[in-house]
Amino acid sequence: MTKDTFSDVDRSSYKPIYIQVSEMIIEYAREFELKPGDKLPSENKILSMINVSRNTVRQAVDRLVKMNFAVKIRGQGTFIKKNEYSINLDLTQGFEGTLNKLGIKIQNKLIEKRFLKNPVNWVDGLKEINSEKKMLIRRIKLSSGKILALEDRVLPASIVERYSDKELENENINPNLLEKYPDTQTIKMKYYFVSKPLTQNEADLLKIKKGSHFLQRIGEYFNTAEECFMIGRQIFISQINVAYEFERRDDFWMLT
């Protein structure tokens, strides 16, 4: 991608062309380090950069506005919106990767890596990892020094031991690290969304009053053998709205 050219759209993809164009605009903003308040390329500029219709470009920009990534100002153009982002989660990149695509740089701080003796009780009905030795990885996610979320992941110790502490702190665990091995390639996920009070330990880590309620996203992750090889949790404490977008394909719904 250059200042004057986008990549070609994939017309054979399941993903609608206007969504591909909207993602190119986001990638353009990230690559050229545009900041909140900066102006995005005009409709005519985008048309000169890629072979799509004007209506497709308008749909793409409208999508960015609905995502709260951009704002239109009559007579002036379209600008990156300040302060708040609404994210359409890219399942190939995960939460952290999706934020990075939007230009929100994430830093991870590894808080602890320890063996677990007892099952976690994040939500009723949560699956157990089929392993005698399980480990908890706990990280805090930050952006520009501001805490965004607390992240917990529970995995068999044999899987955790594949990675150095440096990798566990600095890398996007899912999918970047886990996709390297066949037994940890995710083919199915199940999410629970709950609002629960923080424990004293969680409150201390996040510098928030004990008992405060925040949205928690709790996930079960299944590999190609349909085994639940990981459970994870993220407690979001910053104002970031996560959106899931579905489209109907023949007789089933697909997350786009």
C-alpha positions as CSV (number, residue, x, y, z in Angstrom):
1,M,0.0,0.0,0.0
2,T,1.2,3.5,-0.9
3,K,-0.2,7.0,-0.4
4,D,-1.8,6.7,-3.8
5,T,-2.7,3.0,-4.2
6,F,-4.8,0.4,-2.2
7,S,-4.4,-3.3,-2.7
8,D,-6.9,-5.0,-5.1
9,V,-10.1,-6.3,-3.6
10,D,-10.7,-10.0,-3.6
11,R,-13.9,-10.5,-5.5
12,S,-14.0,-14.2,-4.8
13,S,-13.9,-13.6,-1.0
14,Y,-16.9,-14.3,1.2
15,K,-16.2,-10.8,2.7
16,P,-18.3,-8.1,0.9
17,I,-16.2,-5.6,-1.1
18,Y,-17.3,-2.6,1.0
19,I,-16.0,-4.3,4.1
20,Q,-12.7,-5.0,2.4
21,V,-12.4,-1.3,1.4
22,S,-13.2,-0.2,4.9
23,E,-10.4,-2.4,6.2
24,M,-8.1,-0.9,3.7
25,I,-8.9,2.6,4.9
26,I,-8.2,1.4,8.5
27,E,-4.9,-0.1,7.4
28,Y,-4.0,3.1,5.5
29,A,-4.6,5.1,8.7
30,R,-2.4,2.7,10.7
31,E,0.4,2.4,8.1
32,F,0.7,6.2,7.7
33,E,0.3,6.8,11.5
34,L,-2.8,9.0,11.2
35,K,-4.1,10.1,14.6
36,P,-7.5,10.9,16.0
37,G,-8.7,14.1,14.4
38,D,-6.7,13.5,11.2
39,K,-8.5,13.6,7.9
40,L,-9.0,10.4,5.9
41,P,-8.7,10.2,2.1
42,S,-11.7,11.7,0.3
43,E,-14.2,9.7,-1.6
44,N,-12.6,10.8,-4.9
45,K,-9.1,10.0,-3.6
46,I,-10.2,6.5,-2.7
47,L,-11.8,6.0,-6.1
48,S,-8.5,6.9,-7.7
49,M,-6.7,4.4,-5.6
50,I,-8.9,1.3,-6.2
51,N,-11.3,0.0,-8.9
52,V,-14.6,0.0,-7.1
53,S,-17.9,1.9,-7.4
54,R,-18.6,5.2,-5.7
55,N,-21.5,3.5,-3.9
56,T,-19.1,0.9,-2.5
57,V,-16.8,3.6,-1.2
58,R,-19.7,5.3,0.5
59,Q,-20.8,2.0,2.1
60,A,-17.2,1.5,3.3
61,V,-17.0,5.0,4.9
62,D,-20.5,4.6,6.4
63,R,-19.3,1.4,8.0
64,L,-16.4,3.2,9.6
65,V,-18.8,5.8,11.0
66,K,-21.0,3.1,12.5
67,M,-17.9,1.5,14.0
68,N,-17.2,4.9,15.6
69,F,-13.8,4.8,13.9
70,A,-14.6,7.9,11.8
71,V,-16.8,10.9,11.8
72,K,-18.2,12.9,8.8
73,I,-18.2,16.7,9.0
74,R,-20.3,18.4,6.4
75,G,-18.2,20.4,3.9
76,Q,-14.9,19.3,5.5
77,G,-14.6,15.5,5.0
78,T,-14.2,12.3,7.1
79,F,-11.9,12.3,10.1
80,I,-10.7,9.6,12.5
81,K,-12.9,9.9,15.5
82,K,-11.4,11.1,18.8
83,N,-11.3,9.2,22.1
84,E,-13.7,6.3,21.5
85,Y,-13.4,3.2,19.2
86,S,-16.0,0.6,18.4
87,I,-14.2,-2.5,17.1
88,N,-15.5,-5.1,14.8
89,L,-13.5,-8.1,16.1
90,D,-11.4,-9.8,13.5
91,L,-11.3,-13.5,14.6
92,T,-8.1,-14.1,12.7
93,Q,-6.3,-11.5,14.8
94,G,-8.2,-11.7,18.2
95,F,-8.9,-8.7,20.4
96,E,-5.3,-7.5,20.6
97,G,-4.6,-7.9,16.9
98,T,-7.8,-6.1,16.0
99,L,-6.8,-3.1,18.2
100,N,-3.3,-3.1,16.5
101,K,-5.0,-3.0,13.1
102,L,-6.9,0.1,14.2
103,G,-3.6,1.7,15.2
104,I,-4.1,1.2,18.9
105,K,-0.7,-0.1,20.1
106,I,-1.0,-2.7,22.9
107,Q,1.6,-3.4,25.4
108,N,1.4,-6.5,27.7
109,K,2.7,-6.8,31.2
110,L,3.2,-10.3,32.5
111,I,1.9,-10.4,36.0
112,E,2.2,-14.0,36.9
113,K,2.7,-17.5,35.5
114,R,1.8,-20.2,38.0
115,F,0.4,-23.7,38.4
116,L,-3.3,-24.0,39.3
117,K,-4.5,-26.5,41.9
118,N,-8.2,-25.8,41.6
119,P,-10.6,-25.1,38.7
120,V,-11.4,-21.5,38.0
121,N,-14.9,-20.3,38.7
122,W,-15.3,-17.5,36.2
123,V,-18.7,-18.5,35.1
124,D,-21.1,-21.5,35.7
125,G,-20.7,-24.3,33.2
126,L,-17.2,-23.4,32.0
127,K,-15.3,-26.4,30.6
128,E,-12.2,-27.8,32.3
129,I,-8.9,-28.2,30.6
130,N,-8.1,-31.9,30.2
131,S,-4.7,-31.9,31.9
132,E,-3.3,-32.8,35.3
133,K,-1.0,-29.9,35.3
134,K,-2.5,-26.5,34.4
135,M,-1.0,-23.1,34.4
136,L,-2.5,-19.6,34.6
137,I,-1.0,-16.8,32.6
138,R,-2.0,-13.4,33.8
139,R,-1.3,-10.2,31.9
140,I,-2.3,-6.5,32.0
141,K,-3.0,-4.9,28.6
142,L,-2.0,-1.2,28.3
143,S,-2.1,1.4,25.6
144,S,-0.1,4.6,26.0
145,G,0.4,3.7,29.6
146,K,-3.3,3.4,30.3
147,I,-4.7,0.0,31.5
148,L,-7.3,-1.4,29.1
149,A,-7.9,-4.9,30.4
150,L,-6.8,-7.7,32.7
151,E,-6.2,-11.0,30.7
152,D,-6.1,-14.5,32.2
153,R,-5.5,-17.7,30.2
154,V,-5.4,-21.3,31.5
155,L,-3.5,-23.9,29.5
156,P,-1.9,-27.2,30.1
157,A,1.6,-26.7,31.5
158,S,3.1,-28.7,28.6
159,I,1.8,-26.0,26.2
160,V,2.9,-23.0,28.3
161,E,6.4,-24.5,28.6
162,R,6.8,-24.2,24.8
163,Y,7.3,-20.4,25.2
164,S,9.7,-18.1,26.9
165,D,8.5,-15.5,29.5
166,K,9.5,-12.9,26.9
167,E,7.2,-14.4,24.3
168,L,4.3,-14.7,26.8
169,E,4.7,-11.1,27.8
170,N,5.2,-9.5,24.4
171,E,3.3,-11.6,21.9
172,N,-0.3,-12.0,21.0
173,I,-0.9,-15.4,22.6
174,N,-4.0,-16.2,20.5
175,P,-3.6,-16.6,17.6
176,N,0.1,-15.7,17.1
177,L,1.8,-18.1,19.5
178,L,-0.8,-20.8,19.6
179,E,-1.2,-21.1,15.8
180,K,2.4,-22.3,15.5
181,Y,1.3,-25.8,16.7
182,P,-1.4,-28.1,15.3
183,D,-2.8,-29.1,18.7
184,T,-3.4,-25.4,19.6
185,Q,-4.9,-24.2,16.3
186,T,-8.3,-22.9,17.2
187,I,-11.2,-24.2,15.1
188,K,-14.1,-23.2,17.5
189,M,-14.6,-20.7,20.3
190,K,-17.4,-20.2,22.8
191,Y,-17.8,-16.9,24.6
192,Y,-19.6,-15.9,27.7
193,F,-20.2,-12.2,28.6
194,V,-20.8,-11.5,32.3
195,S,-20.6,-8.6,34.6
196,K,-19.1,-9.5,38.0
197,P,-17.5,-7.6,40.9
198,L,-13.7,-7.6,41.0
199,T,-11.9,-9.5,43.7
200,Q,-9.5,-7.7,46.0
201,N,-6.5,-9.1,44.0
202,E,-8.0,-8.0,40.7
203,A,-8.9,-4.6,42.1
204,D,-5.4,-4.0,43.4
205,L,-3.8,-5.0,40.0
206,L,-6.1,-2.6,38.1
207,K,-6.0,0.1,40.7
208,I,-9.8,0.1,41.1
209,K,-12.1,-0.2,44.1
210,K,-12.9,-3.8,45.1
211,G,-16.4,-4.8,44.1
212,S,-16.5,-2.7,41.0
213,H,-18.4,-4.3,38.1
214,F,-16.9,-4.6,34.7
215,L,-17.7,-6.6,31.5
216,Q,-15.8,-9.9,31.4
217,R,-15.4,-11.9,28.2
218,I,-14.8,-15.6,29.0
219,G,-13.8,-18.0,26.3
220,E,-13.4,-21.7,25.6
221,Y,-11.1,-22.6,22.8
222,F,-11.2,-25.9,20.9
223,N,-8.6,-27.4,18.6
224,T,-8.9,-29.6,15.5
225,A,-9.5,-32.7,17.7
226,E,-12.4,-30.7,19.3
227,E,-10.7,-30.7,22.6
228,C,-10.9,-27.6,24.9
229,F,-7.2,-26.8,25.1
230,M,-7.6,-23.3,26.7
231,I,-9.9,-21.1,28.6
232,G,-9.4,-17.4,28.8
233,R,-10.9,-14.3,30.3
234,Q,-10.5,-10.6,29.7
235,I,-11.9,-7.9,32.1
236,F,-12.3,-4.7,30.2
237,I,-12.0,-1.5,32.2
238,S,-11.5,1.0,29.4
239,Q,-14.1,2.6,27.2
240,I,-13.7,0.4,24.1
241,N,-16.8,-1.0,22.5
242,V,-16.4,-4.5,20.9
243,A,-18.8,-5.2,18.0
244,Y,-19.5,-8.5,16.3
245,E,-20.9,-8.3,12.7
246,F,-22.8,-11.3,11.2
247,E,-23.9,-11.9,7.6
248,R,-26.2,-14.6,6.2
249,R,-24.5,-17.0,3.8
250,D,-27.0,-19.4,2.1
251,D,-28.5,-21.3,5.1
252,F,-26.1,-20.2,7.8
253,W,-24.8,-17.0,9.6
254,M,-21.1,-16.0,9.3
255,L,-19.2,-13.7,11.5
256,T,-17.5,-11.3,9.1
